[in-house]
Amino acid sequence: MTDYPVNMAVKPEVDAFFDEATNTISYIVKDPDSNACAIVDSVMDIDYAAGRITYDHADTLIRNVQDRGLKLEWIIETHVHADHLSAAPYIQDKLGGKIGIGANIMTVQNTFGKIFNEGTEFQRDGSQFDALFEDGDTYTIGNMQAFAIYTPGHTPACMSHVIGDATFVGDTLFMPDGGSARADFPGGDAATLYDSIQKLLQLPDDMRLFMCHDYGPNGRDIQWETTVGEEKANNIHVGQGKTREEFVKFRTERDATLDMPKLIIPSLQVNMRAGEVPKDRDGNPMLKVPVNGL
């Protein structure tokens, strides 16, 4: 990991916001030496049965930023989420900031552009986002330097973001008793996911890791923060030196038993557009349901 500019002396202030409907954790990450901040993995609320979108979760983030007098510089998506909808453009409209995601968003857009029959008007070049991160790319939040690590496997566009002594891993890892995320979505791969996790486990042992999801295994309270050292020692899927072969066998067998996320159809359509809801030919917000397409 010496190629990455890790700086454990920088300790960003991290505030977590749990969304009970989707078990997602969003974060406000503040530079301790300025009023600059970033938002990581925001949530837009949807009542899918009613076809109704609201913004309670995003409004909580917005109020927090405003009440603290912060300046939002980045809205980071760790990947194209399949289980919740991003509120990135709504937040950007209220607070500004640049929306960033991994450059392999184009692979996701090509894959799901076909599944959802989006036509030629849907741009598949990532242009809906303000920044497309490659492995090792750096950016700043106030005085803090952040960088992105390419960590595919769950999806082809997954990136983990390292900001000082805090890393936001998206769905690459779960809490130690939660293991890891599935790798059976289009473009996912269990062996690739294992390799990506190993990249994260090479970070310093006291690096703070922040999860995108937690489901409270075995009835425990929801948690979202751990460390590299804890994951290496105790992660039930990859800890204690579990091999690539062991992980791939377990992950493949486990994924074959899982149902699709209940919000995968609206989430993919919205999130591959940087959080914008697609519109029909008359300009009305409209979602599609591809029959037997996933």
Backbone as CSV, one residue per row, in Angstrom:
resi,resn,N_x,N_y,N_z,CA_x,CA_y,CA_z,C_x,C_y,C_z
1,MET,0.815,-1.198,0.000,0.000,0.000,0.000,0.858,1.261,0.000
2,THR,2.161,1.131,-0.146,3.020,2.311,-0.088,2.762,3.260,-1.244
3,ASP,2.108,2.811,-2.296,1.813,3.680,-3.423,0.688,4.658,-3.103
4,TYR,-0.064,4.419,-2.037,-1.170,5.294,-1.668,-0.711,6.280,-0.593
5,PRO,-1.169,7.537,-0.655,-0.699,8.571,0.273,-1.440,8.557,1.609
6,VAL,-1.289,7.476,2.375,-1.962,7.358,3.667,-1.359,8.365,4.647
7,ASN,-2.223,9.103,5.355,-1.764,10.050,6.365,-2.616,9.874,7.611
8,MET,-2.160,9.011,8.516,-2.931,8.683,9.708,-2.974,9.838,10.707
9,ALA,-2.147,10.870,10.508,-2.152,12.009,11.422,-3.380,12.889,11.229
10,VAL,-4.008,12.786,10.071,-5.224,13.558,9.797,-6.419,12.756,10.298
11,LYS,-7.218,13.371,11.164,-8.328,12.662,11.799,-9.639,13.414,11.544
12,PRO,-10.299,13.102,10.437,-11.542,13.802,10.130,-12.632,13.521,11.159
13,GLU,-13.516,14.483,11.329,-14.695,14.298,12.164,-15.760,13.591,11.326
14,VAL,-16.251,12.454,11.816,-17.195,11.635,11.059,-18.501,11.520,11.832
15,ASP,-19.600,11.953,11.217,-20.936,11.791,11.794,-21.731,10.846,10.912
16,ALA,-22.346,9.848,11.541,-23.079,8.799,10.830,-24.584,9.001,10.973
17,PHE,-25.304,8.646,9.901,-26.759,8.786,9.866,-27.338,7.487,9.317
18,PHE,-28.004,6.740,10.173,-28.526,5.418,9.809,-29.929,5.539,9.232
19,ASP,-30.148,4.915,8.077,-31.467,4.862,7.449,-32.070,3.488,7.699
20,GLU,-33.074,3.435,8.564,-33.628,2.154,8.987,-34.309,1.409,7.844
21,ALA,-34.900,2.144,6.900,-35.635,1.496,5.810,-34.728,0.672,4.914
22,THR,-33.466,1.084,4.752,-32.548,0.396,3.835,-31.288,-0.110,4.530
23,ASN,-31.192,0.077,5.844,-29.994,-0.322,6.604,-28.724,0.303,6.045
24,THR,-28.867,1.524,5.539,-27.744,2.263,4.975,-27.229,3.277,5.983
25,ILE,-25.913,3.459,6.013,-25.317,4.516,6.820,-24.705,5.549,5.885
26,SER,-25.179,6.787,6.011,-24.601,7.926,5.302,-23.689,8.680,6.262
27,TYR,-22.732,9.404,5.703,-21.740,10.080,6.546,-21.541,11.526,6.121
28,ILE,-21.348,12.386,7.123,-20.781,13.710,6.919,-19.358,13.662,7.448
29,VAL,-18.401,13.972,6.601,-16.980,13.883,6.935,-16.400,15.289,6.895
30,LYS,-15.970,15.785,8.062,-15.532,17.179,8.175,-14.022,17.273,8.373
31,ASP,-13.430,18.218,7.684,-12.031,18.575,7.911,-11.919,19.212,9.299
32,PRO,-11.069,18.672,10.193,-10.964,19.245,11.540,-10.377,20.651,11.560
33,ASP,-9.745,21.078,10.462,-9.068,22.377,10.439,-9.779,23.424,9.589
34,SER,-11.001,23.106,9.119,-11.769,24.086,8.347,-13.241,23.716,8.439
35,ASN,-14.085,24.467,7.733,-15.519,24.159,7.730,-15.909,23.303,6.532
36,ALA,-14.920,22.749,5.825,-15.200,21.936,4.639,-15.631,20.530,5.037
37,CYS,-16.519,19.954,4.233,-16.975,18.588,4.504,-17.334,17.883,3.215
38,ALA,-17.562,16.585,3.352,-18.077,15.740,2.268,-19.232,14.924,2.824
39,ILE,-20.133,14.517,1.952,-21.190,13.563,2.287,-20.914,12.290,1.510
40,VAL,-20.969,11.156,2.200,-20.714,9.862,1.583,-21.994,9.021,1.619
41,ASP,-22.435,8.537,0.463,-23.533,7.567,0.320,-24.845,8.061,0.948
42,SER,-25.382,9.108,0.341,-26.666,9.651,0.794,-27.822,8.744,0.369
43,VAL,-28.996,8.990,0.961,-30.187,8.177,0.700,-31.359,9.080,0.321
44,MET,-32.047,8.712,-0.740,-33.336,9.307,-1.094,-34.426,8.307,-0.732
45,ASP,-35.466,8.756,-0.037,-36.519,7.862,0.434,-37.491,7.532,-0.704
46,ILE,-37.927,6.277,-0.753,-38.917,5.878,-1.740,-39.925,4.915,-1.116
47,ASP,-41.193,5.170,-1.363,-42.263,4.212,-1.104,-42.539,3.551,-2.444
48,TYR,-41.887,2.413,-2.666,-41.919,1.797,-4.001,-43.328,1.376,-4.385
49,ALA,-44.087,0.851,-3.418,-45.442,0.405,-3.722,-46.311,1.564,-4.174
50,ALA,-46.080,2.737,-3.608,-46.891,3.904,-3.962,-46.264,4.745,-5.067
51,GLY,-45.020,4.431,-5.438,-44.336,5.242,-6.436,-44.078,6.655,-5.952
52,ARG,-43.730,6.796,-4.675,-43.578,8.128,-4.082,-42.170,8.310,-3.543
53,ILE,-41.544,9.426,-3.929,-40.197,9.760,-3.473,-40.266,10.952,-2.535
54,THR,-39.533,10.853,-1.416,-39.427,11.939,-0.459,-37.967,12.082,-0.024
55,TYR,-37.694,13.055,0.846,-36.303,13.420,1.115,-36.007,13.614,2.601
56,ASP,-36.688,12.907,3.477,-36.488,13.100,4.910,-35.038,12.835,5.322
57,HIS,-34.475,11.731,4.840,-33.102,11.384,5.227,-32.121,12.435,4.709
58,ALA,-32.267,12.823,3.457,-31.375,13.833,2.883,-31.533,15.170,3.588
59,ASP,-32.763,15.519,3.948,-32.986,16.783,4.654,-32.288,16.807,6.003
60,THR,-32.192,15.660,6.664,-31.457,15.586,7.927,-29.983,15.909,7.712
61,LEU,-29.395,15.366,6.652,-28.005,15.678,6.322,-27.845,17.162,6.008
62,ILE,-28.748,17.679,5.217,-28.672,19.086,4.804,-28.768,20.009,6.015
63,ARG,-29.703,19.736,6.914,-29.846,20.572,8.110,-28.587,20.526,8.973
64,ASN,-27.977,19.340,9.068,-26.765,19.213,9.868,-25.649,20.071,9.295
65,VAL,-25.469,20.006,7.991,-24.440,20.815,7.332,-24.723,22.299,7.536
66,GLN,-25.972,22.701,7.342,-26.320,24.114,7.475,-26.204,24.601,8.915
67,ASP,-26.691,23.807,9.859,-26.665,24.226,11.265,-25.244,24.386,11.790
68,ARG,-24.328,23.620,11.249,-22.927,23.689,11.698,-22.111,24.692,10.882
69,GLY,-22.738,25.328,9.901,-22.038,26.295,9.079,-20.961,25.689,8.211
70,LEU,-21.193,24.466,7.742,-20.193,23.765,6.947,-20.342,24.087,5.461
71,LYS,-19.268,23.872,4.735,-19.252,24.026,3.279,-19.104,22.645,2.651
72,LEU,-20.116,22.215,1.919,-20.065,20.896,1.281,-19.260,20.975,-0.005
73,GLU,-18.172,20.217,-0.053,-17.307,20.229,-1.233,-17.476,18.986,-2.098
74,TRP,-17.822,17.844,-1.497,-17.955,16.609,-2.265,-19.171,15.816,-1.810
75,ILE,-19.812,15.169,-2.770,-20.873,14.190,-2.526,-20.375,12.896,-3.161
76,ILE,-19.932,11.981,-2.328,-19.238,10.776,-2.794,-20.204,9.593,-2.839
77,GLU,-20.184,8.874,-3.952,-20.875,7.587,-4.073,-19.805,6.501,-4.130
78,THR,-19.828,5.584,-3.166,-18.827,4.528,-3.187,-19.052,3.553,-4.335
79,HIS,-20.293,3.456,-4.822,-20.621,2.589,-5.966,-22.055,2.858,-6.377
80,VAL,-22.511,2.170,-7.420,-23.917,2.239,-7.825,-24.695,1.283,-6.928
81,HIS,-25.347,1.821,-5.944,-26.046,1.014,-4.950,-27.247,0.300,-5.577
82,ALA,-27.480,-0.933,-5.108,-28.619,-1.712,-5.586,-29.719,-1.827,-4.542
83,ASP,-29.527,-1.188,-3.387,-30.495,-1.356,-2.307,-31.021,-0.050,-1.737
84,HIS,-30.544,1.067,-2.254,-31.140,2.356,-1.896,-30.874,3.355,-3.007
85,LEU,-31.662,4.410,-3.024,-31.544,5.444,-4.042,-30.710,6.594,-3.506
86,SER,-29.822,7.130,-4.329,-28.982,8.253,-3.939,-29.764,9.565,-3.991
87,ALA,-29.483,10.441,-3.027,-30.065,11.787,-3.010,-29.066,12.830,-3.486
88,ALA,-28.025,12.412,-4.191,-26.928,13.320,-4.542,-27.392,14.599,-5.240
89,PRO,-28.202,14.541,-6.297,-28.564,15.799,-6.964,-29.435,16.706,-6.112
90,TYR,-30.271,16.124,-5.279,-31.100,16.911,-4.367,-30.216,17.667,-3.383
91,ILE,-29.222,16.991,-2.823,-28.301,17.629,-1.885,-27.449,18.669,-2.604
92,GLN,-26.988,18.348,-3.784,-26.174,19.288,-4.548,-26.945,20.571,-4.849
93,ASP,-28.224,20.436,-5.151,-29.056,21.606,-5.435,-29.175,22.513,-4.213
94,LYS,-29.175,21.912,-3.020,-29.328,22.681,-1.783,-28.010,23.239,-1.257
95,LEU,-26.911,22.472,-1.442,-25.663,22.800,-0.770,-24.465,22.967,-1.692
96,GLY,-24.592,22.615,-2.965,-23.440,22.636,-3.852,-22.604,21.373,-3.706
97,GLY,-21.346,21.451,-4.106,-20.457,20.294,-4.043,-20.429,19.528,-5.350
98,LYS,-19.390,18.727,-5.519,-19.221,17.893,-6.706,-19.629,16.458,-6.387
99,ILE,-20.293,15.811,-7.335,-20.682,14.411,-7.184,-19.609,13.545,-7.838
100,GLY,-19.049,12.613,-7.054,-17.981,11.759,-7.570,-18.270,10.289,-7.391
101,ILE,-17.799,9.487,-8.358,-17.947,8.022,-8.328,-16.780,7.408,-9.092
102,GLY,-16.602,6.110,-8.983,-15.540,5.429,-9.708,-15.729,5.491,-11.217
103,ALA,-14.629,5.552,-11.951,-14.679,5.692,-13.401,-15.350,4.512,-14.087
104,ASN,-15.365,3.348,-13.434,-16.009,2.190,-14.049,-17.526,2.253,-13.972
105,ILE,-18.056,3.401,-13.574,-19.492,3.637,-13.715,-19.923,3.383,-15.153
106,MET,-19.024,3.621,-16.097,-19.384,3.428,-17.501,-19.695,1.968,-17.806
107,THR,-18.983,1.045,-17.141,-19.291,-0.377,-17.298,-20.683,-0.684,-16.776
108,VAL,-21.025,-0.113,-15.619,-22.347,-0.314,-15.033,-23.417,0.285,-15.937
109,GLN,-23.159,1.466,-16.455,-24.139,2.114,-17.332,-24.362,1.313,-18.606
110,ASN,-23.311,0.749,-19.147,-23.472,-0.078,-20.351,-24.287,-1.333,-20.054
111,THR,-23.987,-1.978,-18.930,-24.689,-3.212,-18.571,-26.169,-2.959,-18.343
112,PHE,-26.472,-1.991,-17.478,-27.866,-1.789,-17.097,-28.614,-0.894,-18.069
113,GLY,-27.884,-0.135,-18.883,-28.547,0.571,-19.967,-29.227,-0.391,-20.920
114,LYS,-28.591,-1.544,-21.140,-29.196,-2.578,-21.995,-30.353,-3.267,-21.288
115,ILE,-30.153,-3.615,-20.010,-31.205,-4.326,-19.268,-32.472,-3.492,-19.188
116,PHE,-32.312,-2.181,-18.980,-33.477,-1.304,-18.865,-33.874,-0.668,-20.196
117,ASN,-33.235,-1.104,-21.290,-33.582,-0.635,-22.634,-33.658,0.888,-22.673
118,GLU,-32.556,1.525,-22.255,-32.566,2.969,-22.077,-32.469,3.757,-23.382
119,GLY,-32.023,3.116,-24.454,-31.947,3.836,-25.721,-30.718,4.723,-25.811
120,THR,-30.560,5.350,-26.949,-29.352,6.134,-27.223,-29.325,7.450,-26.455
121,GLU,-30.481,7.909,-25.955,-30.478,9.183,-25.230,-29.830,9.070,-23.849
122,PHE,-29.685,7.850,-23.334,-29.030,7.655,-22.044,-27.523,7.621,-22.253
123,GLN,-26.835,8.612,-21.709,-25.386,8.704,-21.874,-24.700,7.663,-21.001
124,ARG,-23.785,6.921,-21.597,-23.070,5.854,-20.904,-21.592,6.198,-20.698
125,ASP,-21.322,7.491,-20.552,-19.941,7.952,-20.427,-19.630,8.535,-19.053
126,GLY,-20.546,8.353,-18.104,-20.327,8.884,-16.761,-20.521,10.381,-16.642
127,SER,-21.026,11.021,-17.697,-21.123,12.488,-17.707,-22.167,13.032,-16.740
128,GLN,-22.993,12.171,-16.161,-23.959,12.621,-15.148,-23.262,13.008,-13.847
129,PHE,-22.018,12.582,-13.685,-21.232,12.840,-12.472,-20.218,13.948,-12.744
130,ASP,-19.800,14.623,-11.677,-18.822,15.700,-11.821,-17.389,15.195,-11.826
131,ALA,-17.144,14.041,-11.220,-15.791,13.485,-11.153,-15.864,11.972,-11.223
132,LEU,-14.966,11.384,-12.002,-14.846,9.936,-12.134,-13.462,9.541,-11.639
133,PHE,-13.427,8.780,-10.535,-12.166,8.460,-9.877,-11.550,7.189,-10.446
134,GLU,-10.250,7.268,-10.723,-9.431,6.107,-11.036,-8.681,5.688,-9.769
135,ASP,-8.152,4.481,-9.777,-7.414,3.975,-8.626,-6.266,4.919,-8.269
136,GLY,-6.252,5.356,-7.015,-5.181,6.224,-6.541,-5.409,7.703,-6.742
137,ASP,-6.492,8.092,-7.396,-6.779,9.513,-7.592,-6.966,10.211,-6.255
138,THR,-6.458,11.428,-6.162,-6.585,12.221,-4.947,-7.515,13.402,-5.178
139,TYR,-8.093,13.888,-4.089,-8.914,15.100,-4.106,-8.852,15.703,-2.719
140,THR,-9.316,16.927,-2.550,-9.193,17.591,-1.258,-10.567,17.947,-0.698
141,ILE,-10.657,17.867,0.630,-11.816,18.341,1.389,-11.253,19.345,2.374
142,GLY,-11.365,20.626,2.058,-10.678,21.630,2.857,-9.184,21.419,2.779
143,ASN,-8.550,21.190,3.945,-7.102,20.956,3.990,-6.737,19.478,3.941
144,MET,-7.744,18.615,3.926,-7.476,17.173,3.931,-7.302,16.659,2.511
145,GLN,-6.310,15.810,2.317,-6.205,15.082,1.060,-6.872,13.723,1.204
146,ALA,-7.776,13.428,0.295,-8.441,12.128,0.239,-7.974,11.404,-1.014
147,PHE,-8.118,10.074,-1.005,-7.822,9.332,-2.231,-8.735,8.123,-2.346
148,ALA,-8.861,7.658,-3.564,-9.758,6.549,-3.873,-8.960,5.298,-4.200
149,ILE,-9.425,4.167,-3.667,-8.851,2.859,-3.980,-9.894,2.067,-4.758
150,TYR,-9.499,1.521,-5.880,-10.410,0.713,-6.690,-10.614,-0.638,-6.013
151,THR,-11.855,-0.918,-5.588,-12.149,-2.156,-4.851,-13.360,-2.872,-5.459
152,PRO,-13.257,-3.346,-6.692,-14.396,-4.004,-7.343,-14.647,-5.402,-6.775
153,GLY,-15.699,-6.016,-7.257,-16.075,-7.367,-6.851,-17.535,-7.434,-6.508
154,HIS,-17.985,-6.511,-5.640,-19.420,-6.366,-5.398,-20.069,-5.793,-6.654
155,THR,-19.503,-4.727,-7.190,-19.860,-4.188,-8.506,-18.561,-3.807,-9.215
156,PRO,-18.613,-3.558,-10.526,-17.390,-3.181,-11.240,-16.909,-1.767,-10.928
157,ALA,-17.741,-0.932,-10.302,-17.386,0.467,-10.097,-17.131,0.812,-8.641
158,CYS,-16.946,-0.173,-7.779,-16.763,0.097,-6.348,-15.416,0.773,-6.088
159,MET,-15.467,1.828,-5.286,-14.261,2.502,-4.812,-14.365,2.664,-3.307
160,SER,-13.251,2.509,-2.615,-13.167,2.862,-1.202,-12.428,4.187,-1.101
161,HIS,-12.883,5.050,-0.204,-12.325,6.393,-0.102,-11.614,6.556,1.235
162,VAL,-10.337,6.908,1.164,-9.489,7.067,2.345,-9.309,8.554,2.599
163,ILE,-9.737,8.986,3.788,-9.650,10.388,4.177,-8.950,10.422,5.533
164,GLY,-7.652,10.701,5.522,-6.877,10.659,6.764,-6.887,9.265,7.354
165,ASP,-7.310,9.165,8.632,-7.327,7.855,9.285,-8.692,7.176,9.177
166,ALA,-9.502,7.596,8.207,-10.849,7.042,8.027,-11.024,6.564,6.586
167,THR,-11.523,5.337,6.432,-11.775,4.776,5.105,-13.238,4.370,5.007
168,PHE,-13.873,4.790,3.913,-15.286,4.507,3.661,-15.336,3.418,2.590
169,VAL,-15.737,2.210,3.015,-15.514,1.009,2.211,-16.694,0.637,1.334
170,GLY,-17.792,1.393,1.388,-18.961,1.009,0.609,-19.448,-0.370,1.014
171,ASP,-19.695,-1.235,0.030,-20.147,-2.600,0.299,-19.025,-3.627,0.170
172,THR,-17.776,-3.176,0.130,-16.671,-4.117,-0.011,-16.521,-4.981,1.234
173,LEU,-16.715,-4.386,2.388,-16.651,-5.096,3.659,-17.860,-4.745,4.517
174,PHE,-18.239,-5.666,5.413,-19.196,-5.396,6.470,-18.459,-5.438,7.810
175,MET,-19.181,-5.177,8.892,-18.605,-5.335,10.224,-18.070,-6.766,10.360
176,PRO,-17.119,-7.008,11.273,-16.511,-8.334,11.357,-17.505,-9.484,11.465
177,ASP,-18.604,-9.299,12.204,-19.581,-10.386,12.324,-20.573,-10.408,11.173
178,GLY,-20.434,-9.465,10.217,-21.280,-9.452,9.021,-20.567,-9.977,7.794
179,GLY,-19.229,-9.953,7.811,-18.455,-10.555,6.736,-18.243,-9.649,5.550
180,SER,-18.942,-9.955,4.465,-18.734,-9.245,3.206,-20.041,-9.172,2.439
181,ALA,-20.040,-8.359,1.406,-21.227,-8.205,0.564,-21.263,-9.270,-0.526
182,ARG,-22.413,-9.425,-1.105,-22.598,-10.394,-2.187,-21.796,-9.980,-3.420
183,ALA,-21.561,-10.944,-4.301,-20.762,-10.689,-5.501,-21.424,-11.252,-6.748
184,ASP,-22.757,-11.421,-6.698,-23.448,-12.089,-7.801,-24.272,-11.153,-8.672
185,PHE,-24.168,-9.846,-8.490,-24.834,-8.925,-9.402,-24.096,-8.931,-10.738
186,PRO,-24.743,-8.490,-11.823,-24.031,-8.395,-13.106,-22.746,-7.578,-12.973
187,GLY,-21.638,-8.170,-13.355,-20.342,-7.514,-13.235,-19.636,-7.790,-11.929
188,GLY,-20.303,-8.450,-10.974,-19.666,-8.812,-9.715,-18.846,-10.081,-9.859
189,ASP,-17.937,-10.292,-8.902,-17.084,-11.477,-8.972,-16.481,-11.723,-7.601
190,ALA,-16.664,-12.934,-7.061,-16.213,-13.238,-5.707,-14.698,-13.189,-5.574
191,ALA,-13.972,-13.706,-6.552,-12.510,-13.687,-6.471,-11.979,-12.257,-6.503
192,THR,-12.584,-11.434,-7.340,-12.187,-10.028,-7.410,-12.488,-9.327,-6.090
193,LEU,-13.639,-9.650,-5.485,-13.990,-9.055,-4.196,-12.958,-9.427,-3.131
194,TYR,-12.532,-10.673,-3.108,-11.516,-11.099,-2.150,-10.238,-10.277,-2.326
195,ASP,-9.818,-10.105,-3.564,-8.599,-9.343,-3.822,-8.749,-7.894,-3.369
196,SER,-9.936,-7.324,-3.575,-10.175,-5.945,-3.149,-10.130,-5.825,-1.630
197,ILE,-10.710,-6.791,-0.947,-10.682,-6.777,0.515,-9.238,-6.852,1.015
198,GLN,-8.407,-7.650,0.350,-7.011,-7.757,0.768,-6.295,-6.412,0.637
199,LYS,-6.654,-5.623,-0.373,-6.066,-4.288,-0.511,-6.404,-3.433,0.713
200,LEU,-7.647,-3.522,1.155,-8.052,-2.742,2.331,-7.358,-3.233,3.591
201,LEU,-7.161,-4.541,3.691,-6.550,-5.092,4.893,-5.051,-4.822,4.970
202,GLN,-4.491,-4.258,3.909,-3.093,-3.831,3.949,-2.927,-2.406,4.475
203,LEU,-4.025,-1.706,4.685,-3.952,-0.392,5.307,-3.514,-0.556,6.768
204,PRO,-3.080,0.518,7.428,-2.637,0.391,8.825,-3.716,-0.210,9.724
205,ASP,-3.296,-1.014,10.696,-4.240,-1.729,11.550,-5.196,-0.799,12.279
206,ASP,-4.756,0.422,12.615,-5.635,1.327,13.344,-6.417,2.264,12.428
207,MET,-6.371,2.018,11.127,-7.232,2.751,10.195,-8.690,2.489,10.550
208,ARG,-9.467,3.559,10.722,-10.901,3.412,10.964,-11.610,3.043,9.664
209,LEU,-12.496,2.062,9.725,-13.282,1.642,8.575,-14.753,1.923,8.842
210,PHE,-15.421,2.542,7.867,-16.825,2.899,7.999,-17.638,2.174,6.929
211,MET,-18.655,1.437,7.408,-19.477,0.591,6.543,-20.597,1.399,5.878
212,CYS,-21.041,0.938,4.719,-22.214,1.515,4.065,-23.504,0.874,4.571
213,HIS,-23.416,-0.364,5.056,-24.611,-1.081,5.534,-24.288,-1.879,6.782
214,ASP,-25.296,-2.050,7.619,-25.209,-3.006,8.713,-26.610,-3.538,8.992
215,TYR,-26.684,-4.824,9.303,-27.975,-5.487,9.491,-28.127,-6.080,10.896
216,GLY,-27.201,-5.759,11.792,-27.323,-6.240,13.162,-27.395,-7.745,13.283
217,PRO,-26.374,-8.482,12.815,-26.426,-9.951,12.895,-26.678,-10.441,14.316
218,ASN,-27.485,-11.492,14.408,-27.787,-12.137,15.691,-28.412,-11.180,16.699
219,GLY,-29.089,-10.158,16.180,-29.850,-9.263,17.043,-29.041,-8.177,17.730
220,ARG,-27.759,-8.016,17.399,-26.989,-6.969,18.054,-27.428,-5.598,17.539
221,ASP,-27.046,-4.551,18.283,-27.343,-3.190,17.863,-26.604,-2.873,16.562
222,ILE,-27.169,-1.948,15.794,-26.546,-1.529,14.539,-25.199,-0.862,14.829
223,GLN,-24.184,-1.231,14.042,-22.845,-0.656,14.158,-22.328,-0.314,12.765
224,TRP,-21.356,0.587,12.710,-20.835,0.970,11.392,-19.346,1.291,11.386
225,GLU,-18.692,1.287,12.529,-17.271,1.628,12.571,-16.465,0.486,13.167
226,THR,-15.371,0.142,12.497,-14.425,-0.844,13.015,-13.032,-0.415,12.565
227,THR,-12.067,-1.308,12.612,-10.704,-0.999,12.177,-10.187,-2.114,11.283
228,VAL,-9.114,-1.815,10.577,-8.458,-2.837,9.766,-8.012,-4.000,10.649
229,GLY,-7.437,-3.688,11.797,-6.978,-4.745,12.693,-8.100,-5.662,13.135
230,GLU,-9.252,-5.086,13.460,-10.402,-5.888,13.868,-10.878,-6.785,12.732
231,GLU,-10.906,-6.244,11.536,-11.351,-7.046,10.384,-10.389,-8.198,10.124
232,LYS,-9.101,-7.927,10.181,-8.114,-8.973,9.944,-8.231,-10.099,10.968
233,ALA,-8.522,-9.724,12.205,-8.570,-10.723,13.265,-9.895,-11.466,13.315
234,ASN,-10.999,-10.770,13.013,-12.306,-11.325,13.370,-13.337,-11.397,12.246
235,ASN,-13.041,-10.890,11.060,-14.061,-10.946,10.010,-14.380,-12.401,9.662
236,ILE,-15.650,-12.752,9.729,-16.048,-14.154,9.590,-15.858,-14.703,8.180
237,HIS,-15.679,-13.841,7.191,-15.502,-14.307,5.813,-14.053,-14.266,5.347
238,VAL,-13.270,-13.313,5.856,-11.906,-13.150,5.337,-10.852,-13.075,6.433
239,GLY,-11.244,-13.012,7.690,-10.280,-12.866,8.771,-9.484,-14.133,9.027
240,GLN,-8.449,-13.997,9.865,-7.610,-15.138,10.254,-6.972,-15.822,9.045
241,GLY,-6.681,-15.021,8.019,-5.944,-15.542,6.881,-6.704,-16.490,5.975
242,LYS,-8.037,-16.376,5.924,-8.812,-17.251,5.033,-8.347,-17.070,3.593
243,THR,-8.285,-18.171,2.857,-7.720,-18.144,1.513,-8.745,-17.655,0.493
244,ARG,-8.202,-17.302,-0.647,-9.053,-16.876,-1.765,-10.024,-17.995,-2.141
245,GLU,-9.523,-19.217,-2.195,-10.353,-20.361,-2.581,-11.481,-20.588,-1.576
246,GLU,-11.165,-20.478,-0.292,-12.192,-20.628,0.747,-13.264,-19.556,0.612
247,PHE,-12.831,-18.331,0.382,-13.780,-17.224,0.270,-14.674,-17.389,-0.949
248,VAL,-14.084,-17.714,-2.095,-14.871,-17.842,-3.327,-15.906,-18.955,-3.185
249,LYS,-15.531,-20.070,-2.604,-16.476,-21.167,-2.412,-17.630,-20.735,-1.513
250,PHE,-17.294,-20.130,-0.384,-18.344,-19.698,0.531,-19.233,-18.644,-0.109
251,ARG,-18.619,-17.607,-0.719,-19.375,-16.477,-1.251,-20.295,-16.930,-2.382
252,THR,-19.815,-17.819,-3.244,-20.617,-18.302,-4.363,-21.809,-19.110,-3.864
253,GLU,-21.565,-19.987,-2.914,-22.659,-20.791,-2.367,-23.659,-19.927,-1.614
254,ARG,-23.168,-18.972,-0.850,-24.039,-18.086,-0.091,-24.893,-17.210,-1.005
255,ASP,-24.263,-16.648,-2.039,-24.998,-15.748,-2.931,-26.138,-16.460,-3.649
256,ALA,-25.957,-17.738,-3.920,-26.998,-18.496,-4.629,-28.272,-18.635,-3.802
257,THR,-28.190,-18.367,-2.500,-29.366,-18.487,-1.627,-30.059,-17.150,-1.391
258,LEU,-29.487,-16.043,-1.857,-29.984,-14.711,-1.500,-31.039,-14.221,-2.480
259,ASP,-32.055,-13.577,-1.960,-33.031,-12.895,-2.793,-32.448,-11.585,-3.315
260,MET,-33.022,-11.081,-4.397,-32.615,-9.772,-4.891,-33.048,-8.690,-3.898
261,PRO,-32.258,-7.624,-3.728,-32.694,-6.517,-2.873,-34.033,-5.965,-3.350
262,LYS,-34.887,-5.596,-2.409,-36.250,-5.185,-2.775,-36.281,-3.896,-3.593
263,LEU,-35.211,-3.083,-3.498,-35.192,-1.817,-4.237,-34.212,-1.831,-5.408
264,ILE,-33.799,-3.014,-5.853,-32.769,-3.051,-6.894,-33.238,-2.406,-8.194
265,ILE,-34.487,-2.592,-8.573,-34.955,-2.072,-9.859,-34.986,-0.544,-9.873
266,PRO,-35.605,0.117,-8.889,-35.513,1.583,-8.920,-34.105,2.094,-8.626
267,SER,-33.375,1.418,-7.737,-32.056,1.917,-7.344,-31.097,1.995,-8.529
268,LEU,-31.029,0.950,-9.322,-30.088,0.935,-10.430,-30.417,2.007,-11.461
269,GLN,-31.698,2.175,-11.755,-32.083,3.183,-12.748,-31.727,4.586,-12.294
270,VAL,-31.920,4.851,-11.022,-31.646,6.182,-10.479,-30.149,6.388,-10.262
271,ASN,-29.488,5.417,-9.663,-28.101,5.624,-9.240,-27.121,5.645,-10.395
272,MET,-27.414,4.946,-11.487,-26.509,5.031,-12.632,-26.628,6.385,-13.328
273,ARG,-27.633,7.176,-12.918,-27.812,8.542,-13.407,-27.383,9.568,-12.358
274,ALA,-26.577,9.168,-11.395,-26.096,10.058,-10.327,-27.227,10.541,-9.438
275,GLY,-28.295,9.751,-9.304,-29.384,10.092,-8.408,-30.576,10.753,-9.077
276,GLU,-30.516,10.948,-10.369,-31.650,11.537,-11.099,-32.661,10.439,-11.439
277,VAL,-33.942,10.741,-11.257,-35.003,9.805,-11.630,-35.216,9.900,-13.140
278,PRO,-35.224,8.769,-13.861,-35.440,8.837,-15.309,-36.819,9.392,-15.643
279,LYS,-36.938,9.890,-16.864,-38.200,10.476,-17.307,-38.706,9.768,-18.556
280,ASP,-40.032,9.790,-18.741,-40.614,9.220,-19.949,-40.547,10.247,-21.077
281,ARG,-41.113,9.910,-22.216,-40.992,10.784,-23.392,-41.682,12.128,-23.197
282,ASP,-42.605,12.206,-22.217,-43.293,13.461,-21.925,-42.625,14.254,-20.815
283,GLY,-41.490,13.759,-20.315,-40.764,14.460,-19.274,-41.235,14.178,-17.861
284,ASN,-42.047,13.143,-17.681,-42.533,12.786,-16.352,-41.604,11.752,-15.710
285,PRO,-41.322,11.880,-14.406,-40.505,10.857,-13.731,-41.164,9.486,-13.864
286,MET,-40.372,8.497,-14.282,-40.944,7.190,-14.561,-39.870,6.117,-14.414
287,LEU,-40.219,5.013,-13.734,-39.326,3.881,-13.572,-39.843,2.701,-14.388
288,LYS,-38.923,1.865,-14.860,-39.268,0.670,-15.623,-39.061,-0.575,-14.776
289,VAL,-39.778,-1.633,-15.146,-39.571,-2.945,-14.529,-39.266,-3.935,-15.641
290,PRO,-37.975,-4.275,-15.836,-37.652,-5.258,-16.873,-38.075,-6.665,-16.412
291,VAL,-38.935,-7.297,-17.169,-39.437,-8.612,-16.794,-38.406,-9.681,-17.136
292,ASN,-38.020,-10.467,-16.126,-37.005,-11.516,-16.286,-35.686,-10.968,-16.813
293,GLY,-35.379,-9.720,-16.456,-34.155,-9.093,-16.960,-32.973,-9.171,-16.031
294,LEU,-33.239,-9.453,-14.752,-32.149,-9.506,-13.774,-31.923,-10.942,-13.302
